[in-house]
């Protein structure tokens, strides 16, 4: 089953057929049998009963639920469309501060979130949630190295929570990127 659109859920189908030994019609029948289950239960079923990877399970479940493409946004403006003015302003400032100091970083949309890449390596990402924004330096070593700098922030395993109306801490952001680049070189 050849699929040209790499952003589509169908792009996973040839690998699913090859890895799990059944044609897609078989997997669609499986999905029909478990259609009354919720998303997490469907994912768990495919992973536990059939050995699916998370990516393959997600592609099949989401396709079966009517989502034909994993890509929702083409650029930062598309990502921010529909967000309120305060959230948009904060995200734009975050990326503007970083890009000003590191213009060679590429702003991309990956996992439907704005990210900064250096070559093939992701260095930073941000995500708007209902009550806060998450920033992610993509390397837990950065969070560990910046433990003192991050006092007062809610630090999760891989992300830092900042307020929606965050007075963007330029020094903090630039230090994250600098450390991340240093860790990449090691």
RAFEN-V775133 format. One record per residue. N is the residue number from 1. RES is the residue in one letter. OMEGA is omega in degrees with one decimal (* if undefined). Layout:
BEGIN
n: {N;N}
res: {RES;RES}
omega: {OMEGA;OMEGA}
END
This chain:
BEGIN
n: {1;2;3;4;5;6;7;8;9;10;11;12;13;14;15;16;17;18;19;20;21;22;23;24;25;26;27;28;29;30;31;32;33;34;35;36;37;38;39;40;41;42;43;44;45;46;47;48;49;50;51;52;53;54;55;56;57;58;59;60;61;62;63;64;65;66;67;68;69;70;71;72;73;74;75;76;77;78;79;80;81;82;83;84;85;86;87;88;89;90;91;92;93;94;95;96;97;98;99;100;101;102;103;104;105;106;107;108;109;110;111;112;113;114;115;116;117;118;119;120;121;122;123;124;125;126;127;128;129;130;131;132;133;134;135;136;137;138;139;140;141;142;143;144;145;146;147;148;149;150;151;152;153;154;155;156;157;158;159;160;161;162;163;164;165;166;167;168;169;170;171;172;173;174;175;176;177;178;179;180;181;182;183;184;185;186}
res: {X;X;X;X;X;X;X;X;X;X;X;X;X;X;X;X;X;X;X;X;X;X;X;X;X;X;X;X;X;X;X;X;X;X;X;X;X;X;X;X;X;X;X;X;X;X;X;X;X;X;X;X;X;X;X;X;X;X;X;X;X;X;X;X;X;X;X;X;X;X;X;X;X;X;X;X;X;X;X;X;X;X;X;X;X;X;X;X;X;X;X;X;X;X;X;X;X;X;X;X;X;X;X;X;X;X;X;X;X;X;X;X;X;X;X;X;X;X;X;X;X;X;X;X;X;X;X;X;X;X;X;X;X;X;X;X;X;X;X;X;X;X;X;X;X;X;X;X;X;X;X;X;X;X;X;X;X;X;X;X;X;X;X;X;X;X;X;X;X;X;X;X;X;X;X;X;X;X;X;X;X;X;X;X;X;X}
omega: {-178.6;179.5;-176.3;-174.3;-177.3;177.5;-177.1;175.2;-179.3;179.4;179.5;-171.1;179.1;179.4;177.9;179.2;-177.7;-173.7;-173.0;167.7;179.0;176.3;-177.0;178.8;176.1;-177.7;175.5;177.0;176.2;-179.4;178.1;180.0;-178.1;-176.3;179.8;178.9;176.1;-177.8;-176.9;179.2;177.5;178.1;-179.6;-179.9;-179.1;-179.0;-174.9;-175.4;-174.9;176.4;-178.9;169.1;178.0;-177.7;-179.5;178.3;-179.4;-179.7;-178.5;-179.4;-177.5;177.2;-179.7;178.6;174.1;179.3;-175.5;-177.8;176.6;-177.2;179.1;-174.2;178.1;-176.0;-178.2;179.7;177.1;177.5;-175.8;179.5;-179.0;175.2;179.1;-173.6;-177.6;179.4;-180.0;-179.2;-179.2;-179.5;179.5;-179.3;178.5;-177.1;178.1;179.6;-177.7;-178.0;178.8;-178.7;-177.1;-174.8;-179.7;177.4;-178.4;176.3;-178.7;170.7;177.9;-174.7;179.5;177.5;174.9;-177.3;173.1;-179.4;169.1;-173.0;179.1;-174.8;173.8;-178.8;-171.4;174.8;178.0;-178.1;178.3;173.5;-174.8;-172.4;-179.3;175.5;174.2;171.7;-174.4;178.5;175.4;178.2;-178.4;177.5;178.3;179.8;178.4;-179.4;-176.6;-175.6;179.9;179.3;-174.0;175.6;-178.0;175.6;171.9;-178.9;176.8;-178.5;-176.6;-174.6;175.0;-179.3;176.6;179.7;178.2;-178.9;-176.0;170.1;-168.1;179.3;-175.6;-179.4;-179.9;-179.8;-177.5;176.5;177.3;-177.7;-179.8;178.9;-179.7;177.4;177.9;179.0;177.9;-175.9;-177.6;*}
END
